[in-house]
Amino acid sequence: MSWSVEEKVRKYKEITKRELILSMVSWSIFILVYWLSFYELYTLCKFGRFKNNIAVLLVCMSFFLTWFIVKIIRIVKKPKVIPQQSEDRYEIYSRYKIIWNCAIALIIVLITSVYGVKIYNSAINYNGKLSWILHDLKSKRTVKLENNNIYDSGIEGIFKDINKKIHMPEKLYVSNNFSLNFDSSGKITSFDTFLYGKNDKGDSQSYLISYNRSKSEKITIYLNGNVNASYNDDKLFEPFINTMKVIPLKETVSKWPNEHYGILYSGKRSFGYNTEGIVYIDSKGNTNSAVNAHSEIIGYTVSVYVPGKENKFTPARYNLTEDINNIKTEKFSQEDKKSSKPSNNSAEEFYFSKEVGYRLEVTGAALGSRAYALTRTTDGGGTWKTINEDPFSGRLGSAAGITFVNDKLGFLCLSHSGGSVGQLYRTEDGGISYKEVNFPEVKVSLSSGEKYNPFDFPEMPYDKDGTLNVLVGQGADGDHNGGSKALYQSTDKGITWKYIKEAEK
C-alpha cells in the first residue's frame, strides 16, 4: 500500500501530537516519582524510618526500571522520519518538545540540588540518623569475646581479644572506672569502661568499651570520644591488670552464696581509716587483711563484690603491695592535690562558683548509651565526691545538660535516640535526688491533619526576674517551623511549667 505525501504528513502530524502528549504525561509522572524517591531518601537519612522508607524507595526503583525499559523500546520502534519538507511544516512540535525537555531537566536539577543539600546536612554530626550511622562506621568497632571466662583468662583475655582488631597503647588510663560482672562459673556477663592513652605519635586516643552477653557475643568499642584526659597517674590502668593476675578470684567469691558477682576498679582510691574489707596482696598471691589503720588507706584498689548486696556481703578490696609485712602508705599524685581552675561549663560539667562544681561521670555504657553518676567538688576541681550514684534512675542515654540555679535547685538533661528526644530532671536537695520534669504538650498540625508535639528536647532552665524559663527544642529529628522552640515558664521553682509561646530558633 502506497501513501501520498499528504497522507504521510497527516500521519506524521498525528504521531507527533500523540508523542508530545505521551511525553508530557510520562515525564510528569517521572518527575513526581523522582521527587518522591528523593523525599523518602531524605527522610530515611534524617529520621531512619527504615520500614516505611525502604518500601516506598523499592517501589520507586521498580518504576524507574520499568520506565527506562519502555523508553528504550519506544526509541527502537520509533517510525522513520518523513521527508524534510514535512518536518519543516511541523517544526513547531519540535520546539514545544525542546521547551518541555528543558523544563524537565531544570526541575530534575532543582530537586536533586535541594534534597542533595538536605541529605548532606543530615550527615553532619547530630543532625540526623545518617550522621549516627556514619559516626558508627568511623568510630564503632566490634570484636567477639572468645576469652569469656574470668577464671581462665582473667582481665588480660578481654584485651587480648580487643587487640586482635584494635591496637591500644601500652600505657592506659581509666576515665571513670572499670566495672565487670560474671556468674558463679566464671562466665563474663557484662563489662563497661572508658579508657584513654597516647599512640606512638603522641596523639590522644580514647576507647569506650562495653559488653553485654544477653544482647550480643561481641564487645563494642567506640573510638576517640570526648574524654577528660588528665593523664594522672592515679588513674593508671596497669595496676588493675597486675592486681587481677594475683587475686584468688574463685576462692574469694566462693564464700558468698550467690550466682552473680562484680569487679570494680576506679584507679587510686582512699578509704580513710576504714579497714573493712581491705586486703593487701603481693605479686605471689600472699594476702594480709588490714586490721588497724595507722594512716590513711590509699591504693589502686580492686573491689570484688556481690552486686546489690554490698551491705550484706562486705566487698573484698584488694591492694597490691610489694611486701605484705611492711605496708607502705600510698599517696595521691601532686596533680590530683592541686586545685585546677574550673573548666567551661558543658553538657557534663557545671561550676556554681570557682570552688563548687558538679560533674556527670560515666559509670557504664551499652550500645552507644551511657549511665552516669553525679559528683561534686568544693575545691575547684581538685577532688571530686560522688553525691548521687544514679541521678537518672537507671536510664541510659547521653548527658545533654547540667545546671544549678542555687546550691539546692538544679537540673539535668538526658538525651535518647541519637539526640532526638531529651528528658529533664530536677533536684531540690543539691543533687542528692532527682525527679523527672513534665511539660504541657503543644500540639501542631501536619499536612495530613494529624497533630503531634514537636517540642521534646529541653535545654537548661534559667532564672529571669524570679521566674524560671526554659526553651524546649525539637532534637536532632525536628524540623517544624524552621526548628523553632517552645518557651515555658515556672513560678514554683520548676515543679510545674506553663507554655508561653513558640520562639524562633
Wavefront OBJ file of the C-alpha trace (Angstrom):
o trace
v 0.000 0.000 0.000
v 1.493 3.347 -1.098
v 0.979 6.593 0.792
v 0.639 10.010 -0.799
v 2.649 12.906 0.568
v -0.469 14.449 2.154
v -1.336 11.197 3.869
v 2.214 10.890 5.191
v 2.060 14.423 6.521
v -1.274 13.789 8.201
v 0.026 10.571 9.687
v 3.180 12.269 10.906
v 1.115 15.047 12.459
v -0.981 12.540 14.401
v 2.090 10.649 15.574
v 3.866 13.837 16.615
v 0.893 15.116 18.613
v 0.452 11.767 20.319
v 4.138 11.512 21.148
v 4.193 15.034 22.555
v 1.189 14.339 24.791
v 2.577 10.967 25.911
v 5.942 12.566 26.585
v 4.404 15.284 28.755
v 2.322 12.766 30.719
v 5.134 10.248 31.175
v 7.695 12.865 32.174
v 5.225 14.436 34.615
v 4.799 11.059 36.289
v 8.571 10.577 36.220
v 9.135 13.934 37.939
v 6.554 13.100 40.613
v 8.162 9.734 41.367
v 11.638 11.290 41.193
v 10.627 13.871 43.809
v 9.008 11.166 45.960
v 12.123 8.992 45.838
v 14.377 11.872 46.922
v 11.941 12.886 49.664
v 11.854 9.333 51.010
v 15.642 9.088 50.768
v 15.984 12.339 52.699
v 13.587 11.263 55.475
v 15.408 7.926 55.653
v 18.718 9.744 56.166
v 17.183 12.223 58.603
v 14.955 10.033 60.759
v 15.889 6.437 59.891
v 12.348 5.105 59.425
v 13.612 2.058 57.558
v 10.417 0.020 57.184
v 8.284 2.761 55.628
v 11.009 4.447 53.577
v 12.582 1.313 52.134
v 9.222 0.031 50.884
v 8.470 3.292 49.058
v 12.013 3.509 47.661
v 11.774 -0.030 46.272
v 8.521 0.888 44.508
v 10.205 3.998 43.072
v 13.200 1.985 41.861
v 10.856 -0.507 40.192
v 9.086 2.365 38.447
v 12.373 3.818 37.162
v 13.454 0.425 35.815
v 10.134 -0.075 34.039
v 10.162 3.496 32.744
v 13.608 3.161 31.189
v 12.763 -0.199 29.595
v 9.642 1.292 27.987
v 11.643 4.312 26.788
v 14.246 2.077 25.154
v 11.565 0.022 23.417
v 9.848 3.183 22.109
v 13.130 4.553 20.754
v 13.860 1.289 18.953
v 10.380 1.153 17.414
v 10.234 4.858 16.518
v 8.966 5.312 12.903
v 11.282 6.577 10.174
v 11.487 10.307 9.647
v 9.394 11.629 6.761
v 10.793 13.900 4.055
v 12.447 17.146 5.135
v 9.671 19.348 3.778
v 7.152 17.598 6.071
v 9.371 18.046 9.105
v 9.710 21.729 8.340
v 5.916 22.158 8.250
v 5.569 20.755 11.756
v 8.730 22.014 13.368
v 6.509 23.787 15.935
v 6.055 20.434 17.658
v 9.815 20.073 17.920
v 10.058 23.485 19.544
v 7.420 22.510 22.104
v 9.335 19.321 22.828
v 12.617 21.188 23.298
v 10.988 23.641 25.719
v 9.379 20.777 27.625
v 12.652 18.827 27.821
v 14.482 21.896 29.140
v 11.814 22.385 31.809
v 12.115 18.729 32.823
v 15.901 18.982 33.078
v 15.611 22.143 35.189
v 13.129 20.518 37.585
v 15.340 17.421 37.957
v 18.380 19.588 38.721
v 16.340 21.608 41.246
v 15.019 18.510 43.059
v 18.469 16.917 43.093
v 20.102 20.083 44.445
v 17.538 20.799 47.178
v 17.372 17.269 48.549
v 21.080 16.711 47.957
v 21.788 19.575 50.365
v 19.259 18.207 52.879
v 20.816 14.729 52.739
v 24.287 16.244 53.123
v 23.140 18.180 56.196
v 21.704 15.004 57.742
v 25.223 13.564 57.589
v 26.641 16.384 59.739
v 27.214 15.396 63.371
v 23.993 15.070 65.404
v 21.818 16.379 62.532
v 20.175 13.115 61.598
v 20.174 9.345 61.587
v 22.703 9.262 58.756
v 25.211 11.150 60.897
v 24.967 8.466 63.591
v 25.406 5.689 61.028
v 28.467 7.440 59.609
v 29.720 8.000 63.148
v 29.408 4.280 63.848
v 31.167 3.399 60.604
v 34.017 5.705 61.551
v 34.214 5.109 65.295
v 32.443 1.864 66.183
v 34.251 -1.460 66.240
v 33.045 -4.872 67.384
v 35.011 -7.993 68.249
v 33.856 -11.363 69.532
v 34.677 -12.101 73.170
v 36.326 -15.505 72.961
v 38.119 -15.364 76.321
v 34.828 -15.084 78.170
v 35.717 -16.875 81.415
v 37.250 -14.630 84.038
v 38.613 -17.607 85.996
v 40.507 -18.980 82.994
v 41.587 -15.877 81.065
v 41.399 -13.065 83.591
v 41.139 -9.451 82.507
v 44.028 -9.957 80.091
v 41.862 -12.256 77.957
v 39.435 -9.413 77.247
v 42.181 -7.142 75.940
v 43.778 -9.986 74.029
v 40.524 -10.228 72.042
v 40.242 -6.446 71.638
v 43.825 -6.110 70.399
v 43.076 -8.524 67.571
v 41.176 -5.668 65.942
v 42.399 -2.527 67.694
v 45.958 -1.691 68.665
v 45.685 0.034 72.034
v 48.503 1.995 73.714
v 50.529 0.103 76.300
v 50.006 2.839 78.872
v 46.309 3.323 79.505
v 44.308 5.417 81.937
v 40.782 4.862 83.204
v 38.477 7.862 82.805
v 35.894 6.720 85.343
v 36.078 3.060 86.293
v 36.177 -0.496 85.025
v 33.078 -2.451 86.023
v 32.652 -6.163 85.252
v 30.007 -8.733 86.171
v 30.338 -12.515 86.000
v 28.429 -15.596 87.151
v 29.439 -18.381 89.531
v 31.000 -20.410 86.702
v 33.254 -17.501 85.788
v 31.416 -16.565 82.593
v 31.596 -12.828 81.982
v 28.085 -11.376 81.679
v 28.906 -7.697 81.141
v 31.557 -5.033 81.497
v 31.968 -1.309 80.802
v 34.862 1.105 80.878
v 36.213 4.280 79.307
v 39.976 4.204 78.707
v 42.403 6.600 77.086
v 46.086 6.873 76.268
v 48.563 8.112 73.662
v 49.549 6.288 70.497
v 53.070 6.018 69.063
v 52.752 9.502 67.563
v 51.770 11.053 70.885
v 48.139 11.617 69.879
v 45.401 11.039 72.447
v 43.174 8.028 71.845
v 40.063 7.021 73.791
v 38.099 3.781 73.950
v 34.534 3.483 75.243
v 34.219 -0.277 75.739
v 31.096 -2.254 76.616
v 29.853 -5.830 76.553
v 26.535 -7.427 77.476
v 26.243 -11.175 76.922
v 22.431 -11.067 76.942
v 22.455 -8.778 73.875
v 25.487 -9.859 71.885
v 28.556 -12.081 71.957
v 30.624 -9.150 70.739
v 32.461 -6.390 72.540
v 31.562 -2.887 71.327
v 34.291 -0.246 71.187
v 33.717 3.415 70.329
v 36.921 5.185 69.340
v 38.043 8.722 70.152
v 35.026 10.030 72.028
v 35.228 13.118 74.230
v 37.174 12.333 77.380
v 38.616 14.391 80.210
v 42.170 13.145 79.635
v 44.155 14.287 82.668
v 46.891 11.636 82.300
v 47.035 11.496 86.076
v 48.977 8.502 87.413
v 46.201 7.973 89.957
v 44.108 6.738 87.024
v 46.618 4.255 85.595
v 45.058 1.061 84.273
v 48.124 -1.174 84.612
v 47.787 -1.629 88.422
v 44.359 -3.166 87.790
v 45.818 -5.728 85.369
v 48.662 -6.575 87.761
v 46.357 -6.928 90.757
v 43.884 -9.125 88.874
v 46.720 -11.523 87.972
v 47.220 -12.481 91.627
v 43.722 -12.167 93.128
v 42.323 -15.623 94.064
v 39.032 -14.686 92.429
v 37.272 -18.043 92.532
v 38.222 -18.541 96.160
v 37.111 -15.027 97.056
v 33.573 -15.348 95.670
v 33.085 -18.943 96.851
v 32.364 -17.686 100.375
v 29.339 -15.730 99.138
v 26.162 -17.778 98.424
v 25.227 -16.000 95.223
v 25.117 -16.582 91.459
v 26.403 -13.222 90.254
v 29.464 -11.208 91.219
v 31.168 -7.977 90.271
v 34.612 -6.395 89.952
v 35.218 -2.644 90.194
v 38.352 -0.578 89.629
v 38.482 3.232 89.720
v 42.196 3.912 89.963
v 43.747 5.096 93.196
v 41.149 5.436 95.955
v 41.062 6.472 99.585
v 39.152 4.546 102.268
v 40.258 6.844 105.063
v 40.923 4.774 108.172
v 38.209 2.228 107.403
v 39.816 -1.224 107.151
v 36.581 -3.070 106.368
v 37.208 -5.492 103.504
v 40.755 -4.210 102.860
v 43.124 -6.999 101.785
v 46.779 -6.458 100.932
v 48.196 -8.865 98.367
v 51.681 -9.261 96.932
v 52.871 -10.402 93.492
v 52.965 -14.044 94.670
v 49.357 -14.023 95.858
v 50.099 -13.857 99.574
v 47.452 -11.885 101.448
v 47.173 -9.938 104.672
v 43.913 -8.393 105.858
v 44.121 -4.906 107.310
v 43.112 -4.804 110.969
v 44.189 -1.409 112.233
v 44.933 1.656 110.155
v 47.664 3.945 111.458
v 47.467 6.111 108.373
v 45.001 6.846 105.591
v 44.360 3.787 103.392
v 45.099 4.798 99.802
v 45.801 2.469 96.916
v 44.953 1.123 93.478
v 42.050 -0.829 94.904
v 40.261 -3.646 93.075
v 36.893 -4.428 94.664
v 35.279 -7.855 94.329
v 31.670 -7.785 95.483
v 28.101 -9.071 95.167
v 26.111 -6.515 93.115
v 23.253 -5.006 95.105
v 24.254 -6.820 98.306
v 27.274 -4.811 99.405
v 25.653 -4.157 102.797
v 25.086 -7.869 103.358
v 28.400 -9.165 101.991
v 31.383 -6.909 102.604
v 33.352 -6.454 99.364
v 36.923 -7.723 99.233
v 39.073 -4.685 98.457
v 42.453 -5.832 97.182
v 45.501 -3.573 97.216
v 48.684 -4.800 95.527
v 51.805 -4.224 97.602
v 55.460 -5.208 97.359
v 55.710 -6.563 100.903
v 52.609 -7.542 102.863
v 54.617 -7.478 106.091
v 55.766 -3.911 105.506
v 52.857 -1.974 104.036
v 53.819 1.388 102.584
v 51.184 4.077 102.561
v 50.263 5.255 99.067
v 49.741 8.930 98.327
v 47.740 10.733 95.702
v 49.814 12.349 92.978
v 50.592 16.049 93.286
v 48.468 16.747 90.203
v 45.411 15.451 91.984
v 46.044 17.614 95.017
v 46.253 20.822 93.067
v 43.079 22.798 92.691
v 42.607 23.099 88.998
v 40.737 26.036 87.605
v 37.142 25.284 86.724
v 36.670 24.426 83.091
v 33.965 25.954 80.953
v 30.526 24.600 81.737
v 29.462 21.854 79.352
v 26.828 19.162 78.895
v 28.538 17.119 81.617
v 30.059 19.729 83.923
v 28.846 22.890 85.688
v 30.587 25.224 88.121
v 28.365 27.154 90.507
v 31.375 29.139 91.734
v 35.162 28.996 91.461
v 35.235 26.311 94.140
v 31.918 24.454 93.841
v 31.242 22.391 90.747
v 29.212 19.399 89.604
v 30.105 16.779 87.027
v 28.382 13.789 85.436
v 30.808 10.857 85.387
v 30.249 7.929 83.015
v 29.805 4.730 85.051
v 28.714 2.374 82.296
v 27.915 2.135 78.618
v 25.856 -0.083 76.330
v 25.145 0.272 72.604
v 26.205 3.894 72.482
v 24.238 4.943 75.602
v 25.763 5.701 78.976
v 24.995 5.540 82.679
v 26.135 8.395 84.902
v 26.913 9.290 88.495
v 26.818 12.876 89.785
v 29.976 14.103 91.514
v 30.699 17.345 93.365
v 33.833 19.362 94.068
v 34.301 22.072 96.685
v 37.942 22.860 95.903
v 37.748 23.979 92.291
v 38.126 20.507 90.810
v 40.984 19.230 92.960
v 38.923 16.391 94.397
v 35.514 15.017 93.477
v 32.987 13.172 95.618
v 30.060 11.137 94.329
v 26.788 12.532 95.683
v 24.355 10.559 93.505
v 25.296 7.189 92.023
v 22.324 7.110 89.631
v 20.665 10.515 89.074
v 18.701 9.229 86.047
v 17.104 6.309 87.946
v 18.594 3.553 85.837
v 18.001 5.137 82.446
v 20.765 5.196 79.851
v 21.431 7.914 77.282
v 23.787 10.824 76.678
v 24.225 13.772 79.028
v 22.703 16.841 77.395
v 22.983 19.462 80.111
v 23.629 20.226 83.770
v 22.958 23.413 85.738
v 22.269 24.680 89.243
v 20.200 27.777 89.963
v 21.351 27.807 93.596
v 23.054 25.374 95.958
v 19.865 23.286 96.201
v 17.919 23.715 92.961
v 19.389 22.176 89.836
v 18.560 20.397 86.584
v 19.974 17.641 84.368
v 19.033 16.559 80.854
v 19.455 13.082 79.379
v 19.062 12.567 75.628
v 17.905 9.403 73.857
v 17.593 8.053 70.302
v 20.677 9.758 68.940
v 19.769 13.182 70.290
v 16.171 13.108 69.045
v 14.478 13.204 72.460
v 15.531 14.617 75.824
v 14.232 14.325 79.394
v 14.712 16.998 82.067
v 15.374 16.058 85.713
v 15.063 18.340 88.748
v 16.681 18.339 92.196
v 15.839 20.482 95.185
v 18.344 18.932 97.595
v 21.623 19.766 95.891
v 21.745 16.702 93.657
v 21.047 14.021 96.255
v 17.872 13.009 94.412
v 16.238 13.854 91.084
v 12.734 13.636 89.630
v 11.564 13.850 86.028
v 10.068 17.132 84.851
v 6.950 17.069 82.680
v 5.880 19.831 80.287
v 2.360 20.514 78.934
v 2.285 19.291 75.340
v 1.987 21.728 72.451
v 0.136 20.157 69.530
v 0.794 21.287 65.958
v -0.966 20.060 62.827
v 0.602 18.099 59.994
v -0.476 18.471 56.382
v -2.436 15.229 56.812
v -4.476 16.789 59.601
v -2.846 14.755 62.354
v -1.451 16.537 65.405
v 1.763 15.915 67.283
v 4.101 17.569 69.777
v 7.413 18.515 68.097
v 8.962 20.012 71.239
v 10.689 17.181 73.077
v 14.255 18.265 73.831
v 14.546 20.680 76.797
v 17.517 22.968 77.314
v 18.757 24.114 80.715
v 16.341 26.315 82.721
v 17.495 29.782 83.747
v 16.236 32.364 86.220
v 14.926 35.700 84.971
v 13.411 38.165 87.447
v 12.465 35.376 89.848
v 10.810 33.234 87.171
v 12.373 30.120 85.717
v 12.453 29.973 81.921
v 13.308 27.047 79.670
v 13.380 26.557 75.910
v 12.280 23.142 74.674
v 13.669 22.335 71.241
v 12.903 19.608 68.726
v 16.012 17.446 68.949
v 18.023 16.079 66.030
v 14.940 14.942 64.111
v 12.836 18.112 64.399
v 12.113 20.432 61.501
v 8.841 22.106 62.486
v 8.764 25.798 61.565
v 12.483 26.045 60.894
v 13.496 24.314 64.115
v 11.624 26.684 66.446
v 11.482 26.138 70.212
v 8.760 26.291 72.841
v 9.225 28.714 75.736
v 7.955 27.556 79.142
v 7.954 29.382 82.479
v 7.664 28.245 86.089
v 6.842 30.250 89.195
v 7.218 27.339 91.649
v 10.928 26.585 91.161
v 10.422 24.203 88.271
v 7.820 21.875 89.759
v 5.190 22.852 87.184
v 5.573 24.649 83.868
v 3.328 26.793 81.690
v 3.640 27.113 77.922
v 4.211 30.751 76.909
v 4.909 30.904 73.179
v 6.762 29.442 70.240
v 10.155 31.081 69.899
v 12.288 31.322 66.794
v 15.388 29.187 66.605
l 1 2 3 4 5 6 7 8 9 10 11 12 13 14 15 16 17 18 19 20 21 22 23 24 25 26 27 28 29 30 31 32 33 34 35 36 37 38 39 40 41 42 43 44 45 46 47 48 49 50 51 52 53 54 55 56 57 58 59 60 61 62 63 64 65 66 67 68 69 70 71 72 73 74 75 76 77 78 79 80 81 82 83 84 85 86 87 88 89 90 91 92 93 94 95 96 97 98 99 100 101 102 103 104 105 106 107 108 109 110 111 112 113 114 115 116 117 118 119 120 121 122 123 124 125 126 127 128 129 130 131 132 133 134 135 136 137 138 139 140 141 142 143 144 145 146 147 148 149 150 151 152 153 154 155 156 157 158 159 160 161 162 163 164 165 166 167 168 169 170 171 172 173 174 175 176 177 178 179 180 181 182 183 184 185 186 187 188 189 190 191 192 193 194 195 196 197 198 199 200 201 202 203 204 205 206 207 208 209 210 211 212 213 214 215 216 217 218 219 220 221 222 223 224 225 226 227 228 229 230 231 232 233 234 235 236 237 238 239 240 241 242 243 244 245 246 247 248 249 250 251 252 253 254 255 256 257 258 259 260 261 262 263 264 265 266 267 268 269 270 271 272 273 274 275 276 277 278 279 280 281 282 283 284 285 286 287 288 289 290 291 292 293 294 295 296 297 298 299 300 301 302 303 304 305 306 307 308 309 310 311 312 313 314 315 316 317 318 319 320 321 322 323 324 325 326 327 328 329 330 331 332 333 334 335 336 337 338 339 340 341 342 343 344 345 346 347 348 349 350 351 352 353 354 355 356 357 358 359 360 361 362 363 364 365 366 367 368 369 370 371 372 373 374 375 376 377 378 379 380 381 382 383 384 385 386 387 388 389 390 391 392 393 394 395 396 397 398 399 400 401 402 403 404 405 406 407 408 409 410 411 412 413 414 415 416 417 418 419 420 421 422 423 424 425 426 427 428 429 430 431 432 433 434 435 436 437 438 439 440 441 442 443 444 445 446 447 448 449 450 451 452 453 454 455 456 457 458 459 460 461 462 463 464 465 466 467 468 469 470 471 472 473 474 475 476 477 478 479 480 481 482 483 484 485 486 487 488 489 490 491 492 493 494 495 496 497 498 499 500 501 502 503 504 505
